[in-house]
Amino acid sequence: MYSRDVFIGHASEDKATHARPLYDALNRLGLSVSLDEAEVQDGESLSKSVGRALAVLRSSSCS
């Protein structure tokens, strides 16, 4: 199973100012990063797509 180090979920208004720069910085550090825009499939519920993305994390923590 393919795994990721980090999944970034974000509000659409935070994409350009927070999510994309964080994604780029973590990739430069060599981490495997998934940004929610790449994980959400057309017609799929948000909770299902996020759940699928979280399922392939090497470890997870929610707060």
C-alpha atoms as an extended CHARMM CRD file, in Angstrom:
* protein
*
        63  EXT
         1         1  MET       CA              0.0000000000        0.0000000000        0.0000000000  PROA      1               0.0000000000
         2         2  TYR       CA              1.2760000000        3.4700000000       -0.9150000000  PROA      2               0.0000000000
         3         3  SER       CA              1.7210000000        5.7080000000        2.1030000000  PROA      3               0.0000000000
         4         4  ARG       CA              2.1990000000        9.4000000000        2.7030000000  PROA      4               0.0000000000
         5         5  ASP       CA              3.9730000000       11.2460000000        5.4890000000  PROA      5               0.0000000000
         6         6  VAL       CA              1.6010000000       14.2290000000        5.5650000000  PROA      6               0.0000000000
         7         7  PHE       CA             -1.9260000000       15.0280000000        4.3920000000  PROA      7               0.0000000000
         8         8  ILE       CA             -2.8530000000       18.7120000000        4.1530000000  PROA      8               0.0000000000
         9         9  GLY       CA             -6.5490000000       19.4870000000        4.3500000000  PROA      9               0.0000000000
        10        10  HSD       CA             -7.4940000000       23.1410000000        4.1660000000  PROA      10              0.0000000000
        11        11  ALA       CA            -10.1920000000       25.7050000000        3.5190000000  PROA      11              0.0000000000
        12        12  SER       CA            -10.2040000000       26.8250000000       -0.1120000000  PROA      12              0.0000000000
        13        13  GLU       CA             -9.4160000000       30.4150000000        0.8730000000  PROA      13              0.0000000000
        14        14  ASP       CA             -6.1990000000       29.2120000000        2.5660000000  PROA      14              0.0000000000
        15        15  LYS       CA             -4.8170000000       27.3290000000       -0.4300000000  PROA      15              0.0000000000
        16        16  ALA       CA             -2.5850000000       30.0410000000       -1.8970000000  PROA      16              0.0000000000
        17        17  THR       CA             -1.4260000000       31.5920000000        1.3610000000  PROA      17              0.0000000000
        18        18  HSD       CA             -0.9960000000       28.5330000000        3.5970000000  PROA      18              0.0000000000
        19        19  ALA       CA             -1.5920000000       25.1110000000        2.0790000000  PROA      19              0.0000000000
        20        20  ARG       CA              0.4200000000       25.4050000000       -1.1490000000  PROA      20              0.0000000000
        21        21  PRO       CA              3.5100000000       27.0050000000        0.5050000000  PROA      21              0.0000000000
        22        22  LEU       CA              3.4130000000       24.3380000000        3.2430000000  PROA      22              0.0000000000
        23        23  TYR       CA              3.0780000000       21.5920000000        0.6240000000  PROA      23              0.0000000000
        24        24  ASP       CA              6.0590000000       22.9600000000       -1.3260000000  PROA      24              0.0000000000
        25        25  ALA       CA              8.2400000000       23.3400000000        1.7850000000  PROA      25              0.0000000000
        26        26  LEU       CA              7.5150000000       19.8180000000        3.0340000000  PROA      26              0.0000000000
        27        27  ASN       CA              8.2370000000       18.3720000000       -0.4090000000  PROA      27              0.0000000000
        28        28  ARG       CA             11.6000000000       20.1740000000       -0.4670000000  PROA      28              0.0000000000
        29        29  LEU       CA             12.4000000000       18.4750000000        2.8430000000  PROA      29              0.0000000000
        30        30  GLY       CA             11.7900000000       15.1090000000        1.1990000000  PROA      30              0.0000000000
        31        31  LEU       CA              8.4400000000       14.2740000000        2.7630000000  PROA      31              0.0000000000
        32        32  SER       CA              5.6940000000       12.5520000000        0.8210000000  PROA      32              0.0000000000
        33        33  VAL       CA              2.8410000000       15.0460000000        0.9630000000  PROA      33              0.0000000000
        34        34  SER       CA             -0.7520000000       14.8590000000       -0.2010000000  PROA      34              0.0000000000
        35        35  LEU       CA             -2.7470000000       18.0240000000       -0.7170000000  PROA      35              0.0000000000
        36        36  ASP       CA             -6.5040000000       17.5180000000       -0.5290000000  PROA      36              0.0000000000
        37        37  GLU       CA             -7.0620000000       18.8740000000       -4.0450000000  PROA      37              0.0000000000
        38        38  ALA       CA             -5.2780000000       15.8090000000       -5.4050000000  PROA      38              0.0000000000
        39        39  GLU       CA             -7.2960000000       13.3920000000       -3.2690000000  PROA      39              0.0000000000
        40        40  VAL       CA            -10.8690000000       14.5850000000       -3.8170000000  PROA      40              0.0000000000
        41        41  GLN       CA            -12.5410000000       12.8120000000       -6.7240000000  PROA      41              0.0000000000
        42        42  ASP       CA            -15.4510000000       14.2760000000       -8.6840000000  PROA      42              0.0000000000
        43        43  GLY       CA            -18.7530000000       13.4780000000       -7.0030000000  PROA      43              0.0000000000
        44        44  GLU       CA            -17.1150000000       12.0620000000       -3.8700000000  PROA      44              0.0000000000
        45        45  SER       CA            -18.0810000000       13.3620000000       -0.4440000000  PROA      45              0.0000000000
        46        46  LEU       CA            -15.4510000000       15.3640000000        1.3990000000  PROA      46              0.0000000000
        47        47  SER       CA            -15.5400000000       13.0680000000        4.4210000000  PROA      47              0.0000000000
        48        48  LYS       CA            -14.9930000000       10.0010000000        2.2330000000  PROA      48              0.0000000000
        49        49  SER       CA            -12.0680000000       11.5390000000        0.3420000000  PROA      49              0.0000000000
        50        50  VAL       CA            -10.3910000000       12.7790000000        3.5280000000  PROA      50              0.0000000000
        51        51  GLY       CA            -10.9330000000        9.3970000000        5.1730000000  PROA      51              0.0000000000
        52        52  ARG       CA             -9.3110000000        7.6820000000        2.2000000000  PROA      52              0.0000000000
        53        53  ALA       CA             -6.3400000000       10.0730000000        2.3340000000  PROA      53              0.0000000000
        54        54  LEU       CA             -5.8960000000        9.5850000000        6.0830000000  PROA      54              0.0000000000
        55        55  ALA       CA             -5.9710000000        5.8130000000        5.6740000000  PROA      55              0.0000000000
        56        56  VAL       CA             -2.6420000000        5.8540000000        3.8260000000  PROA      56              0.0000000000
        57        57  LEU       CA             -0.7370000000        8.0590000000        6.2620000000  PROA      57              0.0000000000
        58        58  ARG       CA              2.2200000000        6.4060000000        7.9480000000  PROA      58              0.0000000000
        59        59  SER       CA              0.8330000000        7.7070000000       11.2510000000  PROA      59              0.0000000000
        60        60  SER       CA             -1.8460000000       10.2100000000       12.1640000000  PROA      60              0.0000000000
        61        61  SER       CA             -2.8660000000       12.5660000000       14.9100000000  PROA      61              0.0000000000
        62        62  CYS       CA             -6.0010000000       14.6790000000       15.0830000000  PROA      62              0.0000000000
        63        63  SER       CA             -6.6150000000       17.5460000000       17.4450000000  PROA      63              0.0000000000
